[in-house]
Amino acid sequence: MANLEKQIDLTKDAVYIVRGGKLIQIDNPPLGFGKQEISWQDGKPTHVDFKYSRKL
């Protein structure tokens, strides 16, 4: 198996998923407030649910 490597910017706040040898960056909440729930099946992430809110 090949050694796969990626570089990420550690000064940037972000959430990443590694799946199938690929690095996937999860979108940030568009309004700055929100939740990200990652669902797993058989030890692998399957999908991400987003919940956003707007602070008044």
mmCIF entry with sequence, helices, sheets and N, C-alpha, C, O atoms, coordinates in Angstrom:
data_MODEL
# 
_entry.id   MODEL 
# 
_entity.id                         1 
_entity.type                       polymer 
_entity.pdbx_number_of_molecules   1 
# 
_entity_poly.entity_id                      1 
_entity_poly.type                           'polypeptide(L)' 
_entity_poly.nstd_linkage                   no 
_entity_poly.nstd_monomer                   no 
_entity_poly.pdbx_seq_one_letter_code       MANLEKQIDLTKDAVYIVRGGKLIQIDNPPLGFGKQEISWQDGKPTHVDFKYSRKL 
_entity_poly.pdbx_seq_one_letter_code_can   MANLEKQIDLTKDAVYIVRGGKLIQIDNPPLGFGKQEISWQDGKPTHVDFKYSRKL 
_entity_poly.pdbx_strand_id                 A 
# 
loop_
_entity_poly_seq.entity_id 
_entity_poly_seq.num 
_entity_poly_seq.mon_id 
_entity_poly_seq.hetero 
1 1  MET n 
1 2  ALA n 
1 3  ASN n 
1 4  LEU n 
1 5  GLU n 
1 6  LYS n 
1 7  GLN n 
1 8  ILE n 
1 9  ASP n 
1 10 LEU n 
1 11 THR n 
1 12 LYS n 
1 13 ASP n 
1 14 ALA n 
1 15 VAL n 
1 16 TYR n 
1 17 ILE n 
1 18 VAL n 
1 19 ARG n 
1 20 GLY n 
1 21 GLY n 
1 22 LYS n 
1 23 LEU n 
1 24 ILE n 
1 25 GLN n 
1 26 ILE n 
1 27 ASP n 
1 28 ASN n 
1 29 PRO n 
1 30 PRO n 
1 31 LEU n 
1 32 GLY n 
1 33 PHE n 
1 34 GLY n 
1 35 LYS n 
1 36 GLN n 
1 37 GLU n 
1 38 ILE n 
1 39 SER n 
1 40 TRP n 
1 41 GLN n 
1 42 ASP n 
1 43 GLY n 
1 44 LYS n 
1 45 PRO n 
1 46 THR n 
1 47 HIS n 
1 48 VAL n 
1 49 ASP n 
1 50 PHE n 
1 51 LYS n 
1 52 TYR n 
1 53 SER n 
1 54 ARG n 
1 55 LYS n 
1 56 LEU n 
# 
_struct_asym.id          A 
_struct_asym.entity_id   1 
# 
loop_
_struct_sheet.id 
_struct_sheet.type 
_struct_sheet.number_strands 
_struct_sheet.details 
AA1 ? 2 ? 
AA2 ? 2 ? 
# 
loop_
_struct_sheet_order.sheet_id 
_struct_sheet_order.range_id_1 
_struct_sheet_order.range_id_2 
_struct_sheet_order.offset 
_struct_sheet_order.sense 
AA1 1 2 ? anti-parallel 
AA2 1 2 ? anti-parallel 
# 
loop_
_struct_sheet_range.sheet_id 
_struct_sheet_range.id 
_struct_sheet_range.beg_label_comp_id 
_struct_sheet_range.beg_label_asym_id 
_struct_sheet_range.beg_label_seq_id 
_struct_sheet_range.pdbx_beg_PDB_ins_code 
_struct_sheet_range.end_label_comp_id 
_struct_sheet_range.end_label_asym_id 
_struct_sheet_range.end_label_seq_id 
_struct_sheet_range.pdbx_end_PDB_ins_code 
_struct_sheet_range.beg_auth_comp_id 
_struct_sheet_range.beg_auth_asym_id 
_struct_sheet_range.beg_auth_seq_id 
_struct_sheet_range.end_auth_comp_id 
_struct_sheet_range.end_auth_asym_id 
_struct_sheet_range.end_auth_seq_id 
AA1 1 VAL A 15 ? ARG A 19 ? VAL A 15 ARG A 19 
AA1 2 LYS A 22 ? ILE A 26 ? LYS A 22 ILE A 26 
AA2 1 PHE A 33 ? GLN A 41 ? PHE A 33 GLN A 41 
AA2 2 LYS A 44 ? SER A 53 ? LYS A 44 SER A 53 
# 
loop_
_atom_site.group_PDB 
_atom_site.id 
_atom_site.type_symbol 
_atom_site.label_atom_id 
_atom_site.label_alt_id 
_atom_site.label_comp_id 
_atom_site.label_asym_id 
_atom_site.label_entity_id 
_atom_site.label_seq_id 
_atom_site.pdbx_PDB_ins_code 
_atom_site.Cartn_x 
_atom_site.Cartn_y 
_atom_site.Cartn_z 
_atom_site.occupancy 
_atom_site.B_iso_or_equiv 
_atom_site.pdbx_formal_charge 
_atom_site.auth_seq_id 
_atom_site.auth_comp_id 
_atom_site.auth_asym_id 
_atom_site.auth_atom_id 
_atom_site.pdbx_PDB_model_num 
ATOM 1   N N  . MET A 1 1  ? 0.852   -1.182 0.000  1.00 0.00 ? 1  MET A N  1 
ATOM 2   C CA . MET A 1 1  ? 0.000   0.000  0.000  1.00 0.00 ? 1  MET A CA 1 
ATOM 3   C C  . MET A 1 1  ? 0.897   1.245  0.000  1.00 0.00 ? 1  MET A C  1 
ATOM 4   O O  . MET A 1 1  ? 1.886   1.313  0.731  1.00 0.00 ? 1  MET A O  1 
ATOM 5   N N  . ALA A 1 2  ? 0.543   2.195  -0.809 1.00 0.00 ? 2  ALA A N  1 
ATOM 6   C CA . ALA A 1 2  ? 1.326   3.425  -0.922 1.00 0.00 ? 2  ALA A CA 1 
ATOM 7   C C  . ALA A 1 2  ? 1.172   4.277  0.331  1.00 0.00 ? 2  ALA A C  1 
ATOM 8   O O  . ALA A 1 2  ? 0.129   4.258  0.984  1.00 0.00 ? 2  ALA A O  1 
ATOM 9   N N  . ASN A 1 3  ? 2.211   5.018  0.654  1.00 0.00 ? 3  ASN A N  1 
ATOM 10  C CA . ASN A 1 3  ? 2.168   5.943  1.782  1.00 0.00 ? 3  ASN A CA 1 
ATOM 11  C C  . ASN A 1 3  ? 1.539   7.245  1.296  1.00 0.00 ? 3  ASN A C  1 
ATOM 12  O O  . ASN A 1 3  ? 2.168   7.986  0.540  1.00 0.00 ? 3  ASN A O  1 
ATOM 13  N N  . LEU A 1 4  ? 0.332   7.527  1.710  1.00 0.00 ? 4  LEU A N  1 
ATOM 14  C CA . LEU A 1 4  ? -0.370  8.737  1.298  1.00 0.00 ? 4  LEU A CA 1 
ATOM 15  C C  . LEU A 1 4  ? -0.209  9.804  2.358  1.00 0.00 ? 4  LEU A C  1 
ATOM 16  O O  . LEU A 1 4  ? -0.455  9.563  3.540  1.00 0.00 ? 4  LEU A O  1 
ATOM 17  N N  . GLU A 1 5  ? 0.206   10.988 1.930  1.00 0.00 ? 5  GLU A N  1 
ATOM 18  C CA . GLU A 1 5  ? 0.398   12.087 2.868  1.00 0.00 ? 5  GLU A CA 1 
ATOM 19  C C  . GLU A 1 5  ? -0.250  13.344 2.311  1.00 0.00 ? 5  GLU A C  1 
ATOM 20  O O  . GLU A 1 5  ? -0.254  13.568 1.101  1.00 0.00 ? 5  GLU A O  1 
ATOM 21  N N  . LYS A 1 6  ? -0.800  14.165 3.202  1.00 0.00 ? 6  LYS A N  1 
ATOM 22  C CA . LYS A 1 6  ? -1.370  15.468 2.858  1.00 0.00 ? 6  LYS A CA 1 
ATOM 23  C C  . LYS A 1 6  ? -0.867  16.470 3.871  1.00 0.00 ? 6  LYS A C  1 
ATOM 24  O O  . LYS A 1 6  ? -0.568  16.119 5.012  1.00 0.00 ? 6  LYS A O  1 
ATOM 25  N N  . GLN A 1 7  ? -0.777  17.707 3.454  1.00 0.00 ? 7  GLN A N  1 
ATOM 26  C CA . GLN A 1 7  ? -0.429  18.769 4.375  1.00 0.00 ? 7  GLN A CA 1 
ATOM 27  C C  . GLN A 1 7  ? -1.660  19.644 4.578  1.00 0.00 ? 7  GLN A C  1 
ATOM 28  O O  . GLN A 1 7  ? -2.391  19.949 3.636  1.00 0.00 ? 7  GLN A O  1 
ATOM 29  N N  . ILE A 1 8  ? -1.871  20.042 5.834  1.00 0.00 ? 8  ILE A N  1 
ATOM 30  C CA . ILE A 1 8  ? -2.981  20.944 6.144  1.00 0.00 ? 8  ILE A CA 1 
ATOM 31  C C  . ILE A 1 8  ? -2.427  22.166 6.867  1.00 0.00 ? 8  ILE A C  1 
ATOM 32  O O  . ILE A 1 8  ? -1.375  22.111 7.503  1.00 0.00 ? 8  ILE A O  1 
ATOM 33  N N  . ASP A 1 9  ? -3.154  23.259 6.755  1.00 0.00 ? 9  ASP A N  1 
ATOM 34  C CA . ASP A 1 9  ? -2.775  24.516 7.402  1.00 0.00 ? 9  ASP A CA 1 
ATOM 35  C C  . ASP A 1 9  ? -3.263  24.479 8.850  1.00 0.00 ? 9  ASP A C  1 
ATOM 36  O O  . ASP A 1 9  ? -4.466  24.565 9.097  1.00 0.00 ? 9  ASP A O  1 
ATOM 37  N N  . LEU A 1 10 ? -2.355  24.353 9.796  1.00 0.00 ? 10 LEU A N  1 
ATOM 38  C CA . LEU A 1 10 ? -2.730  24.245 11.205 1.00 0.00 ? 10 LEU A CA 1 
ATOM 39  C C  . LEU A 1 10 ? -3.135  25.576 11.821 1.00 0.00 ? 10 LEU A C  1 
ATOM 40  O O  . LEU A 1 10 ? -3.569  25.612 12.972 1.00 0.00 ? 10 LEU A O  1 
ATOM 41  N N  . THR A 1 11 ? -3.002  26.667 11.080 1.00 0.00 ? 11 THR A N  1 
ATOM 42  C CA . THR A 1 11 ? -3.456  27.965 11.579 1.00 0.00 ? 11 THR A CA 1 
ATOM 43  C C  . THR A 1 11 ? -4.919  28.210 11.229 1.00 0.00 ? 11 THR A C  1 
ATOM 44  O O  . THR A 1 11 ? -5.509  29.187 11.690 1.00 0.00 ? 11 THR A O  1 
ATOM 45  N N  . LYS A 1 12 ? -5.508  27.340 10.426 1.00 0.00 ? 12 LYS A N  1 
ATOM 46  C CA . LYS A 1 12 ? -6.901  27.478 9.993  1.00 0.00 ? 12 LYS A CA 1 
ATOM 47  C C  . LYS A 1 12 ? -7.783  26.535 10.814 1.00 0.00 ? 12 LYS A C  1 
ATOM 48  O O  . LYS A 1 12 ? -7.513  25.336 10.895 1.00 0.00 ? 12 LYS A O  1 
ATOM 49  N N  . ASP A 1 13 ? -8.838  27.085 11.421 1.00 0.00 ? 13 ASP A N  1 
ATOM 50  C CA . ASP A 1 13 ? -9.788  26.255 12.167 1.00 0.00 ? 13 ASP A CA 1 
ATOM 51  C C  . ASP A 1 13 ? -10.627 25.465 11.162 1.00 0.00 ? 13 ASP A C  1 
ATOM 52  O O  . ASP A 1 13 ? -11.276 26.048 10.293 1.00 0.00 ? 13 ASP A O  1 
ATOM 53  N N  . ALA A 1 14 ? -10.611 24.153 11.283 1.00 0.00 ? 14 ALA A N  1 
ATOM 54  C CA . ALA A 1 14 ? -11.343 23.313 10.339 1.00 0.00 ? 14 ALA A CA 1 
ATOM 55  C C  . ALA A 1 14 ? -11.551 21.926 10.933 1.00 0.00 ? 14 ALA A C  1 
ATOM 56  O O  . ALA A 1 14 ? -10.889 21.527 11.891 1.00 0.00 ? 14 ALA A O  1 
ATOM 57  N N  . VAL A 1 15 ? -12.499 21.203 10.329 1.00 0.00 ? 15 VAL A N  1 
ATOM 58  C CA . VAL A 1 15 ? -12.760 19.808 10.674 1.00 0.00 ? 15 VAL A CA 1 
ATOM 59  C C  . VAL A 1 15 ? -12.537 19.001 9.396  1.00 0.00 ? 15 VAL A C  1 
ATOM 60  O O  . VAL A 1 15 ? -13.017 19.369 8.324  1.00 0.00 ? 15 VAL A O  1 
ATOM 61  N N  . TYR A 1 16 ? -11.798 17.893 9.527  1.00 0.00 ? 16 TYR A N  1 
ATOM 62  C CA . TYR A 1 16 ? -11.494 17.054 8.374  1.00 0.00 ? 16 TYR A CA 1 
ATOM 63  C C  . TYR A 1 16 ? -11.904 15.620 8.654  1.00 0.00 ? 16 TYR A C  1 
ATOM 64  O O  . TYR A 1 16 ? -11.895 15.166 9.798  1.00 0.00 ? 16 TYR A O  1 
ATOM 65  N N  . ILE A 1 17 ? -12.266 14.912 7.587  1.00 0.00 ? 17 ILE A N  1 
ATOM 66  C CA . ILE A 1 17 ? -12.518 13.476 7.641  1.00 0.00 ? 17 ILE A CA 1 
ATOM 67  C C  . ILE A 1 17 ? -11.567 12.834 6.644  1.00 0.00 ? 17 ILE A C  1 
ATOM 68  O O  . ILE A 1 17 ? -11.395 13.330 5.530  1.00 0.00 ? 17 ILE A O  1 
ATOM 69  N N  . VAL A 1 18 ? -10.948 11.726 7.047  1.00 0.00 ? 18 VAL A N  1 
ATOM 70  C CA . VAL A 1 18 ? -10.157 10.944 6.118  1.00 0.00 ? 18 VAL A CA 1 
ATOM 71  C C  . VAL A 1 18 ? -10.983 9.710  5.779  1.00 0.00 ? 18 VAL A C  1 
ATOM 72  O O  . VAL A 1 18 ? -11.349 8.927  6.655  1.00 0.00 ? 18 VAL A O  1 
ATOM 73  N N  . ARG A 1 19 ? -11.267 9.554  4.489  1.00 0.00 ? 19 ARG A N  1 
ATOM 74  C CA . ARG A 1 19 ? -12.068 8.407  4.057  1.00 0.00 ? 19 ARG A CA 1 
ATOM 75  C C  . ARG A 1 19 ? -11.555 7.925  2.710  1.00 0.00 ? 19 ARG A C  1 
ATOM 76  O O  . ARG A 1 19 ? -11.446 8.698  1.758  1.00 0.00 ? 19 ARG A O  1 
ATOM 77  N N  . GLY A 1 20 ? -11.247 6.660  2.645  1.00 0.00 ? 20 GLY A N  1 
ATOM 78  C CA . GLY A 1 20 ? -10.790 6.076  1.391  1.00 0.00 ? 20 GLY A CA 1 
ATOM 79  C C  . GLY A 1 20 ? -9.518  6.711  0.863  1.00 0.00 ? 20 GLY A C  1 
ATOM 80  O O  . GLY A 1 20 ? -9.328  6.811  -0.350 1.00 0.00 ? 20 GLY A O  1 
ATOM 81  N N  . GLY A 1 21 ? -8.643  7.142  1.765  1.00 0.00 ? 21 GLY A N  1 
ATOM 82  C CA . GLY A 1 21 ? -7.396  7.746  1.350  1.00 0.00 ? 21 GLY A CA 1 
ATOM 83  C C  . GLY A 1 21 ? -7.508  9.193  0.933  1.00 0.00 ? 21 GLY A C  1 
ATOM 84  O O  . GLY A 1 21 ? -6.532  9.784  0.471  1.00 0.00 ? 21 GLY A O  1 
ATOM 85  N N  . LYS A 1 22 ? -8.688  9.776  1.088  1.00 0.00 ? 22 LYS A N  1 
ATOM 86  C CA . LYS A 1 22 ? -8.888  11.177 0.715  1.00 0.00 ? 22 LYS A CA 1 
ATOM 87  C C  . LYS A 1 22 ? -9.190  12.019 1.947  1.00 0.00 ? 22 LYS A C  1 
ATOM 88  O O  . LYS A 1 22 ? -9.875  11.570 2.866  1.00 0.00 ? 22 LYS A O  1 
ATOM 89  N N  . LEU A 1 23 ? -8.676  13.238 1.957  1.00 0.00 ? 23 LEU A N  1 
ATOM 90  C CA . LEU A 1 23 ? -8.912  14.181 3.040  1.00 0.00 ? 23 LEU A CA 1 
ATOM 91  C C  . LEU A 1 23 ? -10.067 15.085 2.627  1.00 0.00 ? 23 LEU A C  1 
ATOM 92  O O  . LEU A 1 23 ? -9.992  15.772 1.608  1.00 0.00 ? 23 LEU A O  1 
ATOM 93  N N  . ILE A 1 24 ? -11.131 15.082 3.417  1.00 0.00 ? 24 ILE A N  1 
ATOM 94  C CA . ILE A 1 24 ? -12.325 15.856 3.105  1.00 0.00 ? 24 ILE A CA 1 
ATOM 95  C C  . ILE A 1 24 ? -12.504 16.914 4.188  1.00 0.00 ? 24 ILE A C  1 
ATOM 96  O O  . ILE A 1 24 ? -12.609 16.587 5.370  1.00 0.00 ? 24 ILE A O  1 
ATOM 97  N N  . GLN A 1 25 ? -12.540 18.178 3.785  1.00 0.00 ? 25 GLN A N  1 
ATOM 98  C CA . GLN A 1 25 ? -12.783 19.255 4.743  1.00 0.00 ? 25 GLN A CA 1 
ATOM 99  C C  . GLN A 1 25 ? -14.289 19.465 4.871  1.00 0.00 ? 25 GLN A C  1 
ATOM 100 O O  . GLN A 1 25 ? -14.993 19.585 3.869  1.00 0.00 ? 25 GLN A O  1 
ATOM 101 N N  . ILE A 1 26 ? -14.775 19.508 6.107  1.00 0.00 ? 26 ILE A N  1 
ATOM 102 C CA . ILE A 1 26 ? -16.192 19.717 6.374  1.00 0.00 ? 26 ILE A CA 1 
ATOM 103 C C  . ILE A 1 26 ? -16.477 21.217 6.355  1.00 0.00 ? 26 ILE A C  1 
ATOM 104 O O  . ILE A 1 26 ? -15.713 22.011 6.905  1.00 0.00 ? 26 ILE A O  1 
ATOM 105 N N  . ASP A 1 27 ? -17.590 21.596 5.715  1.00 0.00 ? 27 ASP A N  1 
ATOM 106 C CA . ASP A 1 27 ? -17.956 23.009 5.605  1.00 0.00 ? 27 ASP A CA 1 
ATOM 107 C C  . ASP A 1 27 ? -18.176 23.639 6.974  1.00 0.00 ? 27 ASP A C  1 
ATOM 108 O O  . ASP A 1 27 ? -18.697 22.996 7.885  1.00 0.00 ? 27 ASP A O  1 
ATOM 109 N N  . ASN A 1 28 ? -17.780 24.886 7.111  1.00 0.00 ? 28 ASN A N  1 
ATOM 110 C CA . ASN A 1 28 ? -18.049 25.658 8.323  1.00 0.00 ? 28 ASN A CA 1 
ATOM 111 C C  . ASN A 1 28 ? -19.470 26.204 8.274  1.00 0.00 ? 28 ASN A C  1 
ATOM 112 O O  . ASN A 1 28 ? -20.016 26.404 7.190  1.00 0.00 ? 28 ASN A O  1 
ATOM 113 N N  . PRO A 1 29 ? -20.077 26.449 9.439  1.00 0.00 ? 29 PRO A N  1 
ATOM 114 C CA . PRO A 1 29 ? -21.408 27.060 9.443  1.00 0.00 ? 29 PRO A CA 1 
ATOM 115 C C  . PRO A 1 29 ? -21.357 28.424 8.748  1.00 0.00 ? 29 PRO A C  1 
ATOM 116 O O  . PRO A 1 29 ? -20.459 29.220 9.022  1.00 0.00 ? 29 PRO A O  1 
ATOM 117 N N  . PRO A 1 30 ? -22.312 28.700 7.853  1.00 0.00 ? 30 PRO A N  1 
ATOM 118 C CA . PRO A 1 30 ? -22.274 29.951 7.092  1.00 0.00 ? 30 PRO A CA 1 
ATOM 119 C C  . PRO A 1 30 ? -22.450 31.197 7.948  1.00 0.00 ? 30 PRO A C  1 
ATOM 120 O O  . PRO A 1 30 ? -21.985 32.273 7.570  1.00 0.00 ? 30 PRO A O  1 
ATOM 121 N N  . LEU A 1 31 ? -23.110 31.071 9.090  1.00 0.00 ? 31 LEU A N  1 
ATOM 122 C CA . LEU A 1 31 ? -23.354 32.228 9.946  1.00 0.00 ? 31 LEU A CA 1 
ATOM 123 C C  . LEU A 1 31 ? -22.475 32.216 11.192 1.00 0.00 ? 31 LEU A C  1 
ATOM 124 O O  . LEU A 1 31 ? -22.626 33.070 12.066 1.00 0.00 ? 31 LEU A O  1 
ATOM 125 N N  . GLY A 1 32 ? -21.566 31.262 11.280 1.00 0.00 ? 32 GLY A N  1 
ATOM 126 C CA . GLY A 1 32 ? -20.636 31.227 12.396 1.00 0.00 ? 32 GLY A CA 1 
ATOM 127 C C  . GLY A 1 32 ? -21.079 30.394 13.581 1.00 0.00 ? 32 GLY A C  1 
ATOM 128 O O  . GLY A 1 32 ? -20.283 30.135 14.483 1.00 0.00 ? 32 GLY A O  1 
ATOM 129 N N  . PHE A 1 33 ? -22.339 29.966 13.599 1.00 0.00 ? 33 PHE A N  1 
ATOM 130 C CA . PHE A 1 33 ? -22.849 29.153 14.705 1.00 0.00 ? 33 PHE A CA 1 
ATOM 131 C C  . PHE A 1 33 ? -23.488 27.904 14.123 1.00 0.00 ? 33 PHE A C  1 
ATOM 132 O O  . PHE A 1 33 ? -24.260 27.993 13.168 1.00 0.00 ? 33 PHE A O  1 
ATOM 133 N N  . GLY A 1 34 ? -23.178 26.734 14.688 1.00 0.00 ? 34 GLY A N  1 
ATOM 134 C CA . GLY A 1 34 ? -23.796 25.529 14.182 1.00 0.00 ? 34 GLY A CA 1 
ATOM 135 C C  . GLY A 1 34 ? -23.185 24.274 14.783 1.00 0.00 ? 34 GLY A C  1 
ATOM 136 O O  . GLY A 1 34 ? -22.264 24.316 15.598 1.00 0.00 ? 34 GLY A O  1 
ATOM 137 N N  . LYS A 1 35 ? -23.749 23.147 14.336 1.00 0.00 ? 35 LYS A N  1 
ATOM 138 C CA . LYS A 1 35 ? -23.283 21.834 14.789 1.00 0.00 ? 35 LYS A CA 1 
ATOM 139 C C  . LYS A 1 35 ? -23.090 20.950 13.571 1.00 0.00 ? 35 LYS A C  1 
ATOM 140 O O  . LYS A 1 35 ? -23.778 21.088 12.560 1.00 0.00 ? 35 LYS A O  1 
ATOM 141 N N  . GLN A 1 36 ? -22.138 20.041 13.694 1.00 0.00 ? 36 GLN A N  1 
ATOM 142 C CA . GLN A 1 36 ? -21.894 19.047 12.666 1.00 0.00 ? 36 GLN A CA 1 
ATOM 143 C C  . GLN A 1 36 ? -21.916 17.688 13.341 1.00 0.00 ? 36 GLN A C  1 
ATOM 144 O O  . GLN A 1 36 ? -21.156 17.437 14.276 1.00 0.00 ? 36 GLN A O  1 
ATOM 145 N N  . GLU A 1 37 ? -22.786 16.816 12.866 1.00 0.00 ? 37 GLU A N  1 
ATOM 146 C CA . GLU A 1 37 ? -22.902 15.478 13.436 1.00 0.00 ? 37 GLU A CA 1 
ATOM 147 C C  . GLU A 1 37 ? -22.488 14.475 12.371 1.00 0.00 ? 37 GLU A C  1 
ATOM 148 O O  . GLU A 1 37 ? -23.090 14.417 11.299 1.00 0.00 ? 37 GLU A O  1 
ATOM 149 N N  . ILE A 1 38 ? -21.466 13.690 12.663 1.00 0.00 ? 38 ILE A N  1 
ATOM 150 C CA . ILE A 1 38 ? -20.936 12.722 11.708 1.00 0.00 ? 38 ILE A CA 1 
ATOM 151 C C  . ILE A 1 38 ? -21.457 11.341 12.073 1.00 0.00 ? 38 ILE A C  1 
ATOM 152 O O  . ILE A 1 38 ? -21.301 10.892 13.209 1.00 0.00 ? 38 ILE A O  1 
ATOM 153 N N  . SER A 1 39 ? -22.076 10.669 11.112 1.00 0.00 ? 39 SER A N  1 
ATOM 154 C CA . SER A 1 39 ? -22.600 9.321  11.319 1.00 0.00 ? 39 SER A CA 1 
ATOM 155 C C  . SER A 1 39 ? -21.602 8.299  10.786 1.00 0.00 ? 39 SER A C  1 
ATOM 156 O O  . SER A 1 39 ? -20.973 8.500  9.747  1.00 0.00 ? 39 SER A O  1 
ATOM 157 N N  . TRP A 1 40 ? -21.477 7.211  11.515 1.00 0.00 ? 40 TRP A N  1 
ATOM 158 C CA . TRP A 1 40 ? -20.518 6.166  11.172 1.00 0.00 ? 40 TRP A CA 1 
ATOM 159 C C  . TRP A 1 40 ? -21.244 4.842  10.963 1.00 0.00 ? 40 TRP A C  1 
ATOM 160 O O  . TRP A 1 40 ? -22.264 4.574  11.598 1.00 0.00 ? 40 TRP A O  1 
ATOM 161 N N  . GLN A 1 41 ? -20.708 4.017  10.064 1.00 0.00 ? 41 GLN A N  1 
ATOM 162 C CA . GLN A 1 41 ? -21.212 2.662  9.875  1.00 0.00 ? 41 GLN A CA 1 
ATOM 163 C C  . GLN A 1 41 ? -20.026 1.759  9.544  1.00 0.00 ? 41 GLN A C  1 
ATOM 164 O O  . GLN A 1 41 ? -19.222 2.074  8.667  1.00 0.00 ? 41 GLN A O  1 
ATOM 165 N N  . ASP A 1 42 ? -19.927 0.655  10.242 1.00 0.00 ? 42 ASP A N  1 
ATOM 166 C CA . ASP A 1 42 ? -18.824 -0.294 10.056 1.00 0.00 ? 42 ASP A CA 1 
ATOM 167 C C  . ASP A 1 42 ? -17.458 0.375  10.160 1.00 0.00 ? 42 ASP A C  1 
ATOM 168 O O  . ASP A 1 42 ? -16.540 0.034  9.414  1.00 0.00 ? 42 ASP A O  1 
ATOM 169 N N  . GLY A 1 43 ? -17.319 1.332  11.089 1.00 0.00 ? 43 GLY A N  1 
ATOM 170 C CA . GLY A 1 43 ? -16.036 1.972  11.324 1.00 0.00 ? 43 GLY A CA 1 
ATOM 171 C C  . GLY A 1 43 ? -15.654 3.038  10.315 1.00 0.00 ? 43 GLY A C  1 
ATOM 172 O O  . GLY A 1 43 ? -14.513 3.501  10.310 1.00 0.00 ? 43 GLY A O  1 
ATOM 173 N N  . LYS A 1 44 ? -16.600 3.441  9.446  1.00 0.00 ? 44 LYS A N  1 
ATOM 174 C CA . LYS A 1 44 ? -16.315 4.462  8.439  1.00 0.00 ? 44 LYS A CA 1 
ATOM 175 C C  . LYS A 1 44 ? -17.360 5.574  8.518  1.00 0.00 ? 44 LYS A C  1 
ATOM 176 O O  . LYS A 1 44 ? -18.536 5.302  8.759  1.00 0.00 ? 44 LYS A O  1 
ATOM 177 N N  . PRO A 1 45 ? -16.939 6.825  8.318  1.00 0.00 ? 45 PRO A N  1 
ATOM 178 C CA . PRO A 1 45 ? -17.926 7.915  8.292  1.00 0.00 ? 45 PRO A CA 1 
ATOM 179 C C  . PRO A 1 45 ? -18.797 7.781  7.047  1.00 0.00 ? 45 PRO A C  1 
ATOM 180 O O  . PRO A 1 45 ? -18.291 7.557  5.947  1.00 0.00 ? 45 PRO A O  1 
ATOM 181 N N  . THR A 1 46 ? -20.113 7.920  7.226  1.00 0.00 ? 46 THR A N  1 
ATOM 182 C CA . THR A 1 46 ? -21.032 7.749  6.089  1.00 0.00 ? 46 THR A CA 1 
ATOM 183 C C  . THR A 1 46 ? -21.656 9.057  5.632  1.00 0.00 ? 46 THR A C  1 
ATOM 184 O O  . THR A 1 46 ? -21.827 9.273  4.432  1.00 0.00 ? 46 THR A O  1 
ATOM 185 N N  . HIS A 1 47 ? -22.002 9.942  6.579  1.00 0.00 ? 47 HIS A N  1 
ATOM 186 C CA . HIS A 1 47 ? -22.557 11.234 6.189  1.00 0.00 ? 47 HIS A CA 1 
ATOM 187 C C  . HIS A 1 47 ? -22.473 12.226 7.341  1.00 0.00 ? 47 HIS A C  1 
ATOM 188 O O  . HIS A 1 47 ? -22.262 11.860 8.497  1.00 0.00 ? 47 HIS A O  1 
ATOM 189 N N  . VAL A 1 48 ? -22.644 13.490 6.986  1.00 0.00 ? 48 VAL A N  1 
ATOM 190 C CA . VAL A 1 48 ? -22.567 14.568 7.963  1.00 0.00 ? 48 VAL A CA 1 
ATOM 191 C C  . VAL A 1 48 ? -23.884 15.332 7.934  1.00 0.00 ? 48 VAL A C  1 
ATOM 192 O O  . VAL A 1 48 ? -24.372 15.708 6.868  1.00 0.00 ? 48 VAL A O  1 
ATOM 193 N N  . ASP A 1 49 ? -24.453 15.558 9.114  1.00 0.00 ? 49 ASP A N  1 
ATOM 194 C CA . ASP A 1 49 ? -25.662 16.374 9.246  1.00 0.00 ? 49 ASP A CA 1 
ATOM 195 C C  . ASP A 1 49 ? -25.250 17.718 9.834  1.00 0.00 ? 49 ASP A C  1 
ATOM 196 O O  . ASP A 1 49 ? -24.442 17.791 10.760 1.00 0.00 ? 49 ASP A O  1 
ATOM 197 N N  . PHE A 1 50 ? -25.823 18.774 9.277  1.00 0.00 ? 50 PHE A N  1 
ATOM 198 C CA . PHE A 1 50 ? -25.503 20.129 9.715  1.00 0.00 ? 50 PHE A CA 1 
ATOM 199 C C  . PHE A 1 50 ? -26.714 20.775 10.354 1.00 0.00 ? 50 PHE A C  1 
ATOM 200 O O  . PHE A 1 50 ? -27.844 20.589 9.900  1.00 0.00 ? 50 PHE A O  1 
ATOM 201 N N  . LYS A 1 51 ? -26.473 21.532 11.406 1.00 0.00 ? 51 LYS A N  1 
ATOM 202 C CA . LYS A 1 51 ? -27.516 22.346 12.011 1.00 0.00 ? 51 LYS A CA 1 
ATOM 203 C C  . LYS A 1 51 ? -26.923 23.726 12.244 1.00 0.00 ? 51 LYS A C  1 
ATOM 204 O O  . LYS A 1 51 ? -25.936 23.875 12.963 1.00 0.00 ? 51 LYS A O  1 
ATOM 205 N N  . TYR A 1 52 ? -27.526 24.720 11.638 1.00 0.00 ? 52 TYR A N  1 
ATOM 206 C CA . TYR A 1 52 ? -27.035 26.078 11.745 1.00 0.00 ? 52 TYR A CA 1 
ATOM 207 C C  . TYR A 1 52 ? -28.005 26.926 12.542 1.00 0.00 ? 52 TYR A C  1 
ATOM 208 O O  . TYR A 1 52 ? -29.209 26.672 12.534 1.00 0.00 ? 52 TYR A O  1 
ATOM 209 N N  . SER A 1 53 ? -27.490 27.927 13.228 1.00 0.00 ? 53 SER A N  1 
ATOM 210 C CA . SER A 1 53 ? -28.346 28.861 13.946 1.00 0.00 ? 53 SER A CA 1 
ATOM 211 C C  . SER A 1 53 ? -27.842 30.271 13.698 1.00 0.00 ? 53 SER A C  1 
ATOM 212 O O  . SER A 1 53 ? -26.708 30.480 13.270 1.00 0.00 ? 53 SER A O  1 
ATOM 213 N N  . ARG A 1 54 ? -28.688 31.206 13.970 1.00 0.00 ? 54 ARG A N  1 
ATOM 214 C CA . ARG A 1 54 ? -28.333 32.620 13.782 1.00 0.00 ? 54 ARG A CA 1 
ATOM 215 C C  . ARG A 1 54 ? -28.478 33.329 15.105 1.00 0.00 ? 54 ARG A C  1 
ATOM 216 O O  . ARG A 1 54 ? -29.557 33.332 15.697 1.00 0.00 ? 54 ARG A O  1 
ATOM 217 N N  . LYS A 1 55 ? -27.408 33.927 15.573 1.00 0.00 ? 55 LYS A N  1 
ATOM 218 C CA . LYS A 1 55 ? -27.436 34.644 16.838 1.00 0.00 ? 55 LYS A CA 1 
ATOM 219 C C  . LYS A 1 55 ? -27.949 36.059 16.575 1.00 0.00 ? 55 LYS A C  1 
ATOM 220 O O  . LYS A 1 55 ? -27.472 36.748 15.673 1.00 0.00 ? 55 LYS A O  1 
ATOM 221 N N  . LEU A 1 56 ? -28.914 36.475 17.366 1.00 0.00 ? 56 LEU A N  1 
ATOM 222 C CA . LEU A 1 56 ? -29.518 37.815 17.190 1.00 0.00 ? 56 LEU A CA 1 
ATOM 223 C C  . LEU A 1 56 ? -28.902 38.823 18.116 1.00 0.00 ? 56 LEU A C  1 
ATOM 224 O O  . LEU A 1 56 ? -29.288 39.992 18.101 1.00 0.00 ? 56 LEU A O  1 
# 
